[in-house]
Structure formats: structure tokens, C-alpha cells
Amino acid sequence: MPLVGFRPTKARLIIEDGADSILVMKVALSEGDGVELFPSGTLAALGGVLRVRRKNDAHNGNGRDGARTTGTLVYVGETDDAALRSLARYQINIAMPSGKFDALLKVAVSGRLPTKFFIDAGERVSRHETVGMGYELRSGKRTKVWNTRSHRSLPITRFTMILPIELGDAPAEATSTPAPTESAPAPFPVATASQLVELVDELSVLQGETRYTILALVGVVGVIALAALAISVVLMMR
């Protein structure tokens, strides 16, 4: 069964009192995806509309081959009436489960459009044959062809939509130490291991010299005290 891709171009939300909300989008055939129309024309040359509504689980239809359908692809031909004249176009009607519809609605209300969506359209009558839309060999190339004369409406058995996701900016990592400013003084430099060893040696030398100096002072004071004591004894004996 042919898989056809589309891209939304515009969107609007229809809200009606007492009825389900419907998300409507103008769509175009994806670039590089070609669908020929029988008896004439191409799908890319037509304007299209996508209508998405919440799915009623109690009314899920099945195609001829028993495949569950999720919507329809409808060809709307030109009108000959001068007063009501309109160009040919197509319409895609999709019923979407509530959870998925809410996710789509959230994206649309935020001002974004789905990136792309795909549908499987047509009825499979056998393993290798479908009716309404299928493949034909034209000019030596395998081409998708939609017979709009006998199958203006095709069941959609699969619908896939790609929604955009916005990622926030990641916090920038610091790659270097900021330069000191007037309001923020520069940090103290960090001593290296060799500088710490030199500092310990200097403290050890200073500690030894201080101890020897104190011992010498104590010795001098002791000698002076003994001399004073001897002088006092001699004076007393006279």
C-alpha cells in the first residue's frame, strides 16, 4: 500500500460549543513525493486540507481487508457552475485518540506546526494489490497513481505525524578563570609543593636558632646571678 507524505503550511483551531474541537491545517505534498491522478493531473498541483478531530473509540471502522481505518482521503473535483466555481482539491480527515490529539493541539497552540505526516491510503484486496491508489510502471519508473474517477474517497489505515521538539540552551561551562575586577579582588596565589618545602626548612632553622639564643641568655643570666651572690657573701664576711 502506498505511503504518501505531506507537510503542513498553515493551521487554525475550530472550537464549537457542544462539539469536539477540530484542528484544521493547509497541507502540501512533500517534496520528492509524487502521486499521479487518473485520468489526469498530479496531487502536488492541488491544494489540500487536513482535518483532525478526537477519536470516538466506540466507532472504529474497518477496511475491506479488516484493517482498522483512522480516516479518509477525499478528492474534491472542480465545479462547473460559474457561481460556485472552485478548483479541484483534496481533503484528509483524521480521527486521533485523545492523548495524541492533546499533544498535537498543544504544539499547534504554541504557534508551531507538525514537521511532516504520512498516510497509508487505499484498500488492499490481496497481498500485492490495492484499489483506489497503487503503483504503476510509467516511463520505466514505478509511480503512485490515484484513480480519482472511480475512487474519490479512500480509507486511511495508518497515520504518522512528526511533531517538533524545542530544546533549551545548555548552560555554558566555564573554560577559564575570570580576570579580577575592581569589585572582586583577585584570589591569593596558591603555593607550590617546592615552596612549601622551602618554607618548612626556614621555620626549622629559625626554631633552632631561637632555642640556642634562649639557652645562651639563660646562661648569661645565671653567671650574673652567681657573681652577684659571691659579691654579697664577701661583703657580709667583712
Backbone as CSV, one residue per row, in Angstrom:
resi,resn,N_x,N_y,N_z,CA_x,CA_y,CA_z,C_x,C_y,C_z
1,MET,0.846,-1.196,0.000,0.000,0.000,0.000,0.881,1.245,0.000
2,PRO,0.608,2.202,-0.899,1.471,3.382,-0.995,1.450,4.221,0.280
3,LEU,2.628,4.701,0.660,2.781,5.623,1.781,3.013,7.015,1.200
4,VAL,2.167,7.978,1.552,2.223,9.327,0.984,2.557,10.314,2.093
5,GLY,3.514,11.212,1.819,3.944,12.190,2.815,3.445,13.588,2.503
6,PHE,3.099,14.341,3.541,2.611,15.715,3.407,3.317,16.605,4.430
7,ARG,3.256,17.919,4.170,3.796,18.896,5.129,2.770,20.011,5.343
8,PRO,2.449,20.347,6.591,1.513,21.436,6.881,2.128,22.798,6.572
9,THR,1.309,23.738,6.136,1.770,25.093,5.839,1.074,26.154,6.700
10,LYS,-0.178,25.904,7.064,-0.929,26.814,7.927,-1.844,25.980,8.815
11,ALA,-2.310,26.585,9.921,-3.191,25.857,10.826,-4.159,26.822,11.503
12,ARG,-5.327,26.287,11.860,-6.291,27.040,12.661,-7.109,26.040,13.485
13,LEU,-7.603,26.519,14.617,-8.367,25.678,15.535,-9.820,26.121,15.512
14,ILE,-10.724,25.168,15.309,-12.154,25.447,15.292,-12.770,24.920,16.586
15,ILE,-13.315,25.817,17.396,-13.955,25.463,18.656,-15.442,25.792,18.549
16,GLU,-16.269,24.775,18.762,-17.715,24.946,18.654,-18.369,24.457,19.934
17,ASP,-19.287,25.236,20.452,-19.979,24.865,21.673,-20.782,23.578,21.456
18,GLY,-20.568,22.608,22.330,-21.309,21.355,22.234,-20.728,20.366,21.247
19,ALA,-19.578,20.673,20.659,-18.953,19.763,19.687,-17.457,19.688,19.965
20,ASP,-16.842,18.617,19.451,-15.400,18.452,19.636,-14.634,19.510,18.857
21,SER,-13.492,19.925,19.397,-12.621,20.856,18.692,-11.996,20.152,17.490
22,ILE,-11.793,20.915,16.426,-11.208,20.366,15.202,-10.005,21.216,14.825
23,LEU,-8.876,20.570,14.605,-7.668,21.252,14.167,-7.576,21.132,12.653
24,VAL,-7.535,22.277,11.974,-7.536,22.308,10.517,-6.200,22.864,10.036
25,MET,-5.590,22.194,9.058,-4.316,22.638,8.503,-4.360,22.609,6.985
26,LYS,-3.740,23.620,6.393,-3.473,23.550,4.963,-2.209,22.720,4.760
27,VAL,-2.244,21.815,3.790,-1.120,20.912,3.593,-0.726,20.877,2.129
28,ALA,0.496,20.427,1.900,1.011,20.245,0.544,1.756,18.919,0.497
29,LEU,1.824,18.340,-0.689,2.555,17.091,-0.846,4.036,17.326,-0.581
30,SER,4.669,16.385,0.113,6.088,16.527,0.442,6.931,16.569,-0.823
31,GLU,8.007,17.359,-0.771,8.918,17.436,-1.908,9.560,16.078,-2.160
32,GLY,9.609,15.688,-3.407,10.186,14.406,-3.780,9.191,13.269,-3.772
33,ASP,7.971,13.534,-3.285,6.924,12.502,-3.267,5.935,12.822,-4.380
34,GLY,5.778,11.918,-5.352,4.906,12.159,-6.492,3.725,11.211,-6.521
35,VAL,2.524,11.773,-6.761,1.311,10.973,-6.911,0.583,11.457,-8.164
36,GLU,0.466,10.583,-9.142,-0.268,10.904,-10.363,-1.759,10.663,-10.138
37,LEU,-2.591,11.474,-10.782,-4.041,11.325,-10.704,-4.566,10.760,-12.014
38,PHE,-5.535,9.849,-11.916,-6.186,9.313,-13.112,-7.612,9.851,-13.162
39,PRO,-8.029,10.477,-14.266,-7.428,10.388,-15.605,-6.329,11.410,-15.896
40,SER,-6.192,12.481,-15.105,-5.151,13.471,-15.410,-4.810,14.261,-14.150
41,GLY,-3.624,14.895,-14.204,-3.208,15.770,-13.114,-2.298,15.072,-12.119
42,THR,-1.844,15.876,-11.164,-0.984,15.365,-10.095,-1.499,15.882,-8.759
43,LEU,-1.221,15.139,-7.693,-1.656,15.553,-6.363,-0.875,16.776,-5.897
44,ALA,0.374,16.911,-6.344,1.201,18.046,-5.925,0.645,19.371,-6.428
45,ALA,-0.117,19.341,-7.533,-0.655,20.569,-8.105,-1.924,21.031,-7.399
46,LEU,-2.472,20.225,-6.503,-3.714,20.567,-5.833,-3.451,21.095,-4.429
47,GLY,-4.384,21.914,-3.952,-4.340,22.350,-2.570,-5.028,21.324,-1.688
48,GLY,-4.518,21.153,-0.480,-5.082,20.151,0.406,-5.382,20.703,1.781
49,VAL,-6.288,20.030,2.480,-6.680,20.410,3.829,-6.687,19.156,4.697
50,LEU,-6.103,19.284,5.893,-6.113,18.211,6.881,-7.019,18.627,8.038
51,ARG,-7.982,17.752,8.360,-8.907,17.996,9.477,-8.708,16.892,10.508
52,VAL,-8.286,17.293,11.713,-8.012,16.323,12.775,-9.000,16.550,13.916
53,ARG,-9.664,15.484,14.339,-10.595,15.555,15.472,-10.282,14.429,16.449
54,ARG,-10.820,14.556,17.658,-10.655,13.494,18.650,-11.395,12.243,18.198
55,LYS,-10.781,11.127,18.473,-11.336,9.848,18.024,-12.369,9.320,19.005
56,ASN,-13.487,8.856,18.469,-14.510,8.194,19.263,-14.240,6.700,19.207
57,ASP,-13.720,6.134,20.285,-13.310,4.736,20.284,-14.457,3.778,20.031
58,ALA,-15.678,4.235,20.236,-16.829,3.341,20.030,-17.181,3.185,18.563
59,HIS,-16.585,3.998,17.686,-16.897,3.927,16.251,-15.602,3.824,15.463
60,ASN,-14.992,2.667,15.483,-13.773,2.418,14.727,-14.119,1.525,13.544
61,GLY,-14.009,2.073,12.331,-14.357,1.300,11.146,-13.228,0.406,10.699
62,ASN,-13.538,-0.538,9.851,-12.556,-1.447,9.282,-12.648,-1.417,7.762
63,GLY,-11.511,-1.591,7.107,-11.485,-1.643,5.658,-11.913,-3.007,5.156
64,ARG,-11.815,-3.202,3.850,-12.232,-4.474,3.266,-11.405,-5.634,3.778
65,ASP,-10.123,-5.388,4.000,-9.239,-6.466,4.425,-9.179,-6.594,5.938
66,GLY,-10.098,-5.892,6.645,-10.126,-5.988,8.098,-9.204,-5.014,8.787
67,ALA,-8.446,-4.227,8.049,-7.531,-3.266,8.655,-8.314,-2.112,9.272
68,ARG,-7.925,-1.710,10.447,-8.613,-0.620,11.134,-8.333,0.701,10.418
69,THR,-9.389,1.460,10.158,-9.230,2.737,9.466,-9.229,3.866,10.483
70,THR,-8.477,4.907,10.159,-8.381,6.054,11.056,-8.827,7.343,10.392
71,GLY,-9.239,7.264,9.115,-9.702,8.455,8.421,-9.920,8.192,6.943
72,THR,-10.049,9.276,6.180,-10.298,9.172,4.744,-9.501,10.223,3.982
73,LEU,-9.172,9.900,2.753,-8.569,10.838,1.801,-9.587,11.047,0.694
74,VAL,-10.045,12.287,0.528,-11.158,12.578,-0.382,-10.703,13.535,-1.474
75,TYR,-11.047,13.200,-2.709,-10.767,14.079,-3.848,-12.016,14.903,-4.139
76,VAL,-11.843,16.232,-4.195,-12.950,17.144,-4.490,-12.664,17.779,-5.839
77,GLY,-13.467,17.410,-6.841,-13.221,17.888,-8.199,-13.669,19.317,-8.422
78,GLU,-13.392,19.812,-9.594,-13.813,21.167,-9.967,-15.322,21.219,-10.139
79,THR,-15.896,22.406,-9.906,-17.321,22.628,-10.142,-17.486,23.455,-11.413
80,ASP,-18.508,23.122,-12.199,-18.735,23.812,-13.474,-19.635,25.031,-13.325
81,ASP,-20.357,25.087,-12.230,-21.259,26.209,-12.009,-20.442,27.487,-11.841
82,ALA,-20.765,28.511,-12.656,-19.994,29.757,-12.621,-20.081,30.426,-11.255
83,ALA,-21.254,30.321,-10.606,-21.441,30.985,-9.314,-20.700,30.256,-8.197
84,LEU,-20.534,28.948,-8.357,-19.893,28.156,-7.307,-18.591,27.527,-7.780
85,ARG,-17.985,28.105,-8.789,-16.804,27.505,-9.389,-15.644,27.453,-8.384
86,SER,-14.992,26.298,-8.311,-13.834,26.131,-7.431,-12.864,25.162,-8.077
87,LEU,-11.621,25.284,-7.712,-10.594,24.405,-8.254,-10.633,23.059,-7.537
88,ALA,-10.076,22.068,-8.207,-10.001,20.747,-7.583,-9.053,20.791,-6.382
89,ARG,-9.343,19.974,-5.397,-8.520,19.923,-4.191,-8.733,18.558,-3.528
90,TYR,-8.068,18.359,-2.417,-8.261,17.113,-1.667,-8.360,17.426,-0.183
91,GLN,-8.975,16.500,0.551,-9.170,16.689,1.986,-8.809,15.398,2.708
92,ILE,-8.064,15.551,3.801,-7.670,14.415,4.629,-8.381,14.561,5.967
93,ASN,-9.188,13.568,6.310,-9.933,13.576,7.567,-9.353,12.503,8.483
94,ILE,-8.910,12.923,9.660,-8.251,12.008,10.589,-8.958,12.042,11.944
95,ALA,-9.174,10.860,12.529,-9.663,10.745,13.905,-8.500,10.264,14.765
96,MET,-8.156,11.042,15.789,-6.964,10.767,16.591,-7.362,10.529,18.046
97,PRO,-6.750,9.533,18.715,-7.033,9.307,20.146,-6.783,10.568,20.966
98,SER,-7.491,10.671,22.097,-7.476,11.900,22.899,-6.071,12.317,23.314
99,GLY,-5.274,11.360,23.796,-3.933,11.702,24.261,-3.070,12.281,23.157
100,LYS,-3.105,11.660,21.987,-2.315,12.150,20.864,-2.874,13.469,20.326
101,PHE,-4.207,13.593,20.324,-4.812,14.849,19.869,-4.406,16.002,20.775
102,ASP,-4.384,15.771,22.095,-3.991,16.832,23.027,-2.538,17.251,22.804
103,ALA,-1.666,16.277,22.519,-0.258,16.613,22.252,-0.146,17.458,20.988
104,LEU,-0.898,17.091,19.945,-0.893,17.870,18.701,-1.464,19.258,18.935
105,LEU,-2.521,19.337,19.715,-3.156,20.627,19.989,-2.211,21.545,20.761
106,LYS,-1.462,20.987,21.705,-0.511,21.781,22.488,0.557,22.379,21.592
107,VAL,1.048,21.595,20.637,2.053,22.095,19.695,1.465,23.206,18.834
108,ALA,0.221,23.001,18.348,-0.403,23.988,17.462,-0.691,25.294,18.193
109,VAL,-1.175,25.208,19.433,-1.495,26.418,20.192,-0.230,27.205,20.531
110,SER,0.914,26.526,20.652,2.174,27.212,20.946,2.739,27.923,19.718
111,GLY,2.043,27.812,18.585,2.467,28.531,17.388,3.372,27.741,16.464
112,ARG,3.419,26.421,16.645,4.261,25.595,15.796,3.406,24.636,14.978
113,LEU,3.976,24.143,13.891,3.286,23.188,13.032,4.020,21.856,13.053
114,PRO,3.299,20.756,12.875,3.994,19.472,12.717,4.995,19.539,11.569
115,THR,6.104,18.850,11.723,7.133,18.871,10.688,6.660,18.168,9.421
116,LYS,6.018,17.026,9.606,5.603,16.216,8.467,4.630,15.160,8.957
117,PHE,3.808,14.609,8.034,2.986,13.468,8.396,2.814,12.568,7.168
118,PHE,2.495,11.301,7.448,2.375,10.297,6.397,1.044,9.562,6.553
119,ILE,0.490,9.100,5.428,-0.729,8.292,5.459,-0.558,7.087,4.540
120,ASP,-1.212,6.005,4.913,-1.403,4.853,4.037,-2.836,4.923,3.549
121,ALA,-3.037,5.168,2.251,-4.381,5.338,1.699,-4.659,4.274,0.644
122,GLY,-5.905,3.827,0.586,-6.306,2.811,-0.387,-6.828,1.574,0.307
123,GLU,-7.415,0.691,-0.466,-7.957,-0.557,0.058,-7.155,-1.724,-0.496
124,ARG,-6.689,-2.578,0.387,-5.923,-3.750,-0.035,-6.885,-4.901,-0.314
125,VAL,-6.820,-5.437,-1.527,-7.679,-6.565,-1.900,-6.909,-7.880,-1.895
126,SER,-5.608,-7.812,-1.912,-4.773,-9.003,-1.808,-3.421,-8.575,-1.262
127,ARG,-2.521,-9.536,-1.152,-1.210,-9.240,-0.581,-0.434,-8.237,-1.422
128,HIS,-0.610,-8.270,-2.721,0.168,-7.409,-3.621,-0.708,-6.461,-4.436
129,GLU,-1.995,-6.329,-4.087,-2.879,-5.497,-4.901,-3.747,-4.617,-4.013
130,THR,-3.839,-3.339,-4.406,-4.721,-2.393,-3.728,-5.602,-1.724,-4.772
131,VAL,-6.723,-1.192,-4.329,-7.618,-0.472,-5.237,-7.699,0.976,-4.789
132,GLY,-7.952,1.850,-5.751,-8.048,3.270,-5.459,-6.717,3.976,-5.634
133,MET,-5.685,3.493,-4.929,-4.342,4.034,-5.076,-3.354,2.875,-5.057
134,GLY,-2.463,2.873,-6.022,-1.464,1.822,-6.093,-0.280,2.271,-6.922
135,TYR,0.550,1.319,-7.304,1.751,1.611,-8.088,1.537,1.162,-9.532
136,GLU,2.020,1.997,-10.457,2.029,1.649,-11.869,3.396,1.975,-12.454
137,LEU,3.752,1.255,-13.509,5.032,1.493,-14.169,4.799,2.468,-15.318
138,ARG,5.352,3.677,-15.196,5.182,4.713,-16.206,6.551,5.244,-16.606
139,SER,6.817,5.154,-17.909,8.107,5.593,-18.467,9.262,4.902,-17.761
140,GLY,9.055,3.631,-17.457,10.102,2.851,-16.818,10.315,3.173,-15.352
141,LYS,9.392,3.942,-14.744,9.519,4.338,-13.342,8.283,3.932,-12.572
142,ARG,8.497,3.376,-11.380,7.392,2.962,-10.520,6.765,4.200,-9.883
143,THR,5.476,4.444,-10.193,4.811,5.685,-9.795,3.535,5.381,-9.032
144,LYS,3.254,6.212,-8.028,1.984,6.104,-7.306,0.876,6.741,-8.132
145,VAL,-0.256,6.053,-8.224,-1.380,6.545,-9.037,-2.662,6.431,-8.220
146,TRP,-3.409,7.534,-8.206,-4.707,7.554,-7.516,-5.801,7.680,-8.578
147,ASN,-6.691,6.684,-8.625,-7.803,6.680,-9.575,-8.937,7.493,-8.972
148,THR,-8.946,8.793,-9.277,-9.960,9.680,-8.697,-11.305,9.572,-9.403
149,ARG,-11.349,8.868,-10.532,-12.619,8.712,-11.250,-13.515,7.693,-10.548
150,SER,-12.956,6.571,-10.178,-13.761,5.508,-9.559,-13.611,5.438,-8.042
151,HIS,-12.595,6.101,-7.487,-12.367,6.064,-6.040,-12.047,7.472,-5.544
152,ARG,-13.081,8.285,-5.425,-12.883,9.654,-4.945,-12.543,9.687,-3.456
153,SER,-12.980,8.698,-2.726,-12.697,8.630,-1.295,-11.956,7.331,-0.990
154,LEU,-10.815,7.458,-0.305,-10.002,6.305,0.052,-9.890,6.199,1.570
155,PRO,-9.964,4.980,2.118,-9.751,4.828,3.561,-8.275,4.982,3.919
156,ILE,-8.011,5.583,5.059,-6.651,5.719,5.586,-6.492,4.698,6.711
157,THR,-5.553,3.801,6.553,-5.360,2.733,7.541,-4.191,3.014,8.495
158,ARG,-3.378,4.007,8.171,-2.283,4.360,9.076,-1.957,5.828,8.920
159,PHE,-1.721,6.468,10.068,-1.420,7.902,10.080,-0.252,8.125,11.028
160,THR,0.815,8.747,10.530,2.011,9.013,11.335,2.361,10.485,11.226
161,MET,2.531,11.136,12.378,2.848,12.574,12.377,4.129,12.817,13.158
162,ILE,4.966,13.721,12.652,6.218,14.107,13.307,6.030,15.494,13.905
163,LEU,6.148,15.583,15.244,5.964,16.855,15.937,7.317,17.460,16.294
164,PRO,7.433,18.779,16.243,8.715,19.426,16.599,8.911,19.456,18.102
165,ILE,10.164,19.384,18.545,10.523,19.476,19.957,11.604,20.539,20.095
166,GLU,11.372,21.491,20.990,12.355,22.552,21.223,13.214,22.190,22.419
167,LEU,14.524,22.323,22.252,15.475,22.044,23.316,16.015,23.355,23.862
168,GLY,16.049,23.490,25.194,16.580,24.707,25.798,18.085,24.779,25.639
169,ASP,18.622,26.004,25.719,20.070,26.193,25.599,20.769,25.599,26.809
170,ALA,21.821,24.809,26.567,22.593,24.211,27.662,23.445,25.282,28.326
171,PRO,23.577,25.243,29.668,24.405,26.257,30.350,25.857,26.174,29.909
172,ALA,26.430,27.327,29.635,27.821,27.361,29.174,28.752,26.994,30.312
173,GLU,29.736,26.130,30.038,30.701,25.715,31.048,31.859,26.703,31.092
174,ALA,32.349,26.961,32.311,33.477,27.884,32.474,34.739,27.237,31.944
175,THR,35.402,27.913,31.027,36.614,27.362,30.422,37.876,28.001,30.948
176,SER,37.762,29.150,31.632,38.942,29.826,32.167,38.546,30.629,33.386
177,THR,39.541,30.975,34.224,39.282,31.765,35.416,39.078,33.211,35.019
178,PRO,37.955,33.833,35.431,37.702,35.219,35.022,38.759,36.155,35.577
179,ALA,39.060,37.219,34.827,40.067,38.194,35.248,39.551,38.973,36.437
180,PRO,40.418,39.320,37.379,39.972,40.068,38.567,39.501,41.456,38.181
181,THR,38.474,41.924,38.883,37.935,43.254,38.642,38.077,44.067,39.912
182,GLU,37.690,45.364,39.830,37.805,46.235,40.986,36.871,45.802,42.100
183,SER,35.679,45.309,41.730,34.713,44.905,42.746,35.031,43.548,43.329
184,ALA,35.740,42.712,42.603,36.086,41.376,43.087,37.596,41.241,43.095
185,PRO,38.225,41.296,44.308,39.693,41.211,44.376,40.182,39.868,43.895
186,ALA,41.412,39.885,43.378,41.999,38.650,42.852,42.284,37.696,43.987
187,PRO,42.099,36.402,43.815,42.368,35.424,44.877,43.861,35.325,45.156
188,PHE,44.209,34.869,46.428,45.600,34.683,46.804,46.211,33.580,45.961
189,PRO,47.489,33.735,45.566,48.121,32.671,44.785,48.332,31.429,45.631
190,VAL,48.247,30.295,45.018,48.407,29.020,45.698,49.876,28.616,45.652
191,ALA,50.469,28.283,46.847,51.883,27.877,46.918,52.061,26.497,46.311
192,THR,53.214,26.336,45.672,53.533,25.038,45.091,54.178,24.148,46.154
193,ALA,54.384,22.865,45.830,54.962,21.908,46.776,56.398,22.297,47.142
194,SER,57.189,22.745,46.159,58.582,23.122,46.432,58.652,24.337,47.351
195,GLN,57.705,25.275,47.155,57.690,26.453,48.010,57.336,26.077,49.442
196,LEU,56.437,25.111,49.623,56.077,24.656,50.959,57.267,23.987,51.649
197,VAL,58.048,23.197,50.913,59.226,22.538,51.488,60.238,23.572,51.950
198,GLU,60.515,24.610,51.123,61.455,25.665,51.499,60.979,26.401,52.751
199,LEU,59.663,26.631,52.829,59.128,27.335,53.992,59.305,26.514,55.275
200,VAL,59.105,25.212,55.201,59.287,24.341,56.367,60.736,24.341,56.803
201,ASP,61.679,24.296,55.848,63.110,24.340,56.190,63.471,25.632,56.904
202,GLU,62.981,26.753,56.391,63.268,28.046,57.014,62.713,28.114,58.432
203,LEU,61.528,27.560,58.657,60.953,27.554,60.010,61.772,26.687,60.962
204,SER,62.281,25.559,60.432,63.099,24.671,61.273,64.396,25.365,61.701
205,VAL,65.046,26.051,60.751,66.285,26.774,61.069,66.011,27.885,62.074
206,LEU,64.929,28.620,61.860,64.587,29.709,62.764,64.299,29.187,64.171
207,GLN,63.604,28.034,64.231,63.295,27.450,65.537,64.582,27.042,66.284
208,GLY,65.571,26.423,65.564,66.841,26.026,66.188,67.625,27.226,66.684
209,GLU,67.714,28.280,65.823,68.453,29.470,66.224,67.804,30.132,67.436
210,THR,66.512,30.171,67.499,65.812,30.785,68.641,66.073,30.009,69.931
211,ARG,66.101,28.665,69.831,66.361,27.849,71.025,67.768,28.082,71.564
212,TYR,68.766,28.124,70.674,70.148,28.368,71.117,70.289,29.750,71.732
213,THR,69.658,30.730,71.189,69.719,32.097,71.710,69.143,32.155,73.127
214,ILE,68.039,31.474,73.342,67.406,31.471,74.667,68.318,30.793,75.690
215,LEU,68.931,29.672,75.292,69.845,28.975,76.209,71.046,29.869,76.591
216,ALA,71.567,30.588,75.612,72.710,31.478,75.894,72.315,32.592,76.850
217,LEU,71.118,33.150,76.638,70.653,34.215,77.531,70.469,33.687,78.966
218,VAL,69.918,32.476,79.062,69.742,31.882,80.399,71.093,31.668,81.093
219,GLY,72.105,31.237,80.313,73.450,31.034,80.878,74.060,32.337,81.370
220,VAL,73.920,33.407,80.591,74.472,34.714,80.979,73.801,35.204,82.244
221,VAL,72.464,35.053,82.296,71.731,35.496,83.497,72.180,34.695,84.720
222,GLY,72.438,33.384,84.525,72.905,32.542,85.648,74.282,32.965,86.160
223,VAL,75.185,33.288,85.238,76.536,33.734,85.627,76.450,35.036,86.399
224,ILE,75.608,35.969,85.903,75.465,37.261,86.584,74.905,37.048,87.992
225,ALA,73.949,36.137,88.096,73.351,35.880,89.422,74.382,35.297,90.388
226,LEU,75.199,34.363,89.904,76.233,33.771,90.768,77.259,34.824,91.186
227,ALA,77.625,35.693,90.258,78.599,36.742,90.598,78.039,37.688,91.661
228,ALA,76.790,38.026,91.506,76.150,38.923,92.476,76.086,38.261,93.853
229,LEU,75.794,36.948,93.844,75.724,36.223,95.103,77.094,36.170,95.787
230,ALA,78.162,35.934,95.012,79.527,35.872,95.581,79.928,37.217,96.169
231,ILE,79.607,38.294,95.469,79.939,39.630,95.960,79.213,39.904,97.280
232,SER,77.971,39.478,97.358,77.190,39.717,98.585,77.793,38.965,99.778
233,VAL,78.245,37.724,99.529,78.847,36.925,100.607,80.143,37.567,101.085
234,VAL,80.965,38.039,100.175,82.243,38.662,100.548,81.987,39.902,101.371
235,LEU,81.028,40.724,101.019,80.720,41.940,101.761,80.213,41.629,103.163
236,MET,79.488,40.571,103.302,78.946,40.202,104.590,80.049,39.686,105.525
237,MET,81.077,39.041,104.990,82.146,38.485,105.817,83.090,39.570,106.308
238,ARG,83.131,40.689,105.782,83.995,41.774,106.231,83.480,42.349,107.510
